[in-house]
Amino acid sequence: MSTHIYVNPEEKHILSATDDDAILLGSTYDTNEDENCVIYVPRALYFAALGDWLDGKADYNKRYGGDWCGVGNIIFDASKIDGHKCHISKSLVTDERIDPDDPERYVDVSAYRAGEDYDIDMEHG
């Protein structure tokens, strides 16, 4: 089953990379409850999507006459990687101040693999 994973390039979304993938922080929105997650996106797909997102941002700047117009996400169709969890810092998914000595400063989140499809959700902002 495919899930839509939203990635906001304006936020701290790049977690890591491998030779083949960009490893990104994302959020699910088509489940009963929004969930922070990690998504593995092939580099070529990530760069294509990011380029389209930048084109959308530039279009909004032209249309609305501002340098800061256009807010939006890249939406990837993705499949959950069963049994795979990613251990990430809570500071990536909360605005709370996290104590570096807190043994519970990390959280496990689900991992997804991007399919071939993506969309850009851009709006005036």
MOGIJO-V253003 format. One record per pair of residues at least 4 apart in sequence whose C-alpha atoms are under 8 Angstrom apart, sorted by the first residue. I is the first residue (numbers start at 1). J is the second residue. Records with the same first field share a line. If there is no record, write none. Layout:
# MOGIJO-V253003
I->J / J
This chain:
# MOGIJO-V253003
1->79
2->77 / 78 / 79 / 80
3->28 / 30 / 77 / 78 / 79 / 80
4->28 / 29 / 30 / 75 / 76 / 77 / 78
5->26 / 27 / 28 / 29 / 39 / 75 / 76 / 77 / 78
6->26 / 27 / 28 / 29 / 73 / 74 / 75 / 76
7->13 / 24 / 25 / 26 / 27 / 73 / 74 / 75 / 76
8->13 / 26 / 72 / 73 / 74
9->13 / 50 / 73 / 74
12->25 / 92
13->24 / 25 / 26
14->22 / 23 / 24 / 25
15->23 / 24 / 25
16->22 / 23 / 24
17->21 / 22 / 23
18->22 / 23
20->42 / 43
21->40 / 41 / 42 / 43
22->40 / 41 / 42 / 43 / 46
23->38 / 39 / 40 / 41
24->38 / 39 / 40 / 41
25->36 / 37 / 38 / 39
26->36 / 37 / 38 / 39
27->34 / 35 / 36 / 37
28->34 / 35 / 36 / 37
29->33 / 34 / 35
30->34
31->35
36->93 / 109 / 110
37->109 / 110 / 111 / 112
38->86 / 109 / 110 / 111 / 112
39->78 / 111 / 112 / 113 / 114
40->111 / 112 / 113 / 114
41->45 / 46 / 113 / 114
42->46 / 114
43->47
44->48
45->49 / 116
46->50
47->51
48->52
49->53 / 74 / 118 / 119 / 120
50->54 / 74
51->55
52->56 / 120
53->57 / 72 / 73 / 74 / 120 / 122
54->58
55->59
56->60 / 70 / 120 / 122
57->61 / 69 / 70 / 71 / 122
58->62
59->63
60->64 / 65 / 69 / 70 / 123 / 124
61->65 / 66 / 67 / 68 / 69 / 70
62->66
64->69
65->69
68->125
69->124 / 125
70->122 / 123 / 124 / 125
71->122 / 123 / 124 / 125
72->120 / 121 / 122 / 123
73->120 / 121 / 122
74->118 / 119 / 120 / 121
75->118 / 119 / 120 / 121
76->114 / 115 / 117 / 118 / 119
77->114 / 115 / 116 / 117 / 118
78->112 / 113 / 114 / 115
79->112 / 113 / 114 / 115
80->110 / 111 / 112 / 113
81->110 / 111 / 112 / 113
82->111
84->110 / 111
85->108 / 109 / 110 / 111
86->108 / 109 / 110 / 111
87->106 / 107 / 108 / 109
88->92 / 106 / 107 / 108 / 109
89->93 / 105 / 106 / 107
90->94 / 98 / 105 / 106 / 107
91->95 / 96 / 97 / 98 / 105
98->102 / 105
99->105
100->105
101->105
